Each structure stands twice: as structure tokens, then as C-alpha cells.
Amino acid sequence: MLIYVIVYDIPVDKRRYKVADLLSGYGQRVQFSVFECALPVAKYQELRDRLKQRINKSEDCVRFYPISSHTHSQVEIWGGPDLIKVPGSVVV
């Protein structure tokens, strides 16, 4: 299981709301167009498949940044919610 930081820039309100609604079922919103999701591979694939149906690749931009267990402890946060934790992991 990895944490994915998913960011998007979607100019059309209706599509943007649908993407945000979908992502809220997989993780936590940390900024207006940024979500953090702790997902096993199968759930990550499911999310990607569902997102593909909601975006227009010629107008929208969605990026997925995996955070490994090695770099998880190096994430620096100033304000806002804490970084989500991978179940069963220890963060020092």
C-alpha cells in the first residue's frame, strides 16, 4: 500500500466537482485540488479507471505522485491536516 498525492486542474465546474466527489471516497482533501489517498494497488487501479471516465484529457490535468514508505517520514507539513498514514506503518 502506498500513499498517493493526487492533484488536478480542471477548468469545468461540473467535471471538477465530480472528480472531487470521487476522490473524497478514496482519501482526504488537503487543499482545494489536492487529495492524499492510502491505497493498495487494486484500489489505486480502480480509482484511476474511474477518474478516466470523468475527465477530458484535452482540457484537464490530473497528476498522481506516489509517496513510498521511505519518503513518507520526510514529508514536511506546515499547517493543514497531517499526512495520512499507511495502515500498519510507523511514522517517526
Protein Blocks (a to p, Z undefined) as FASTA:
>chain_A
ZZdddddddfblklmmmmmmmmmmmmccfbfklccddddfklmmmmmmmmmmmpcfklgc
cddddddfklmmmpcceejjdddddehiacZZ
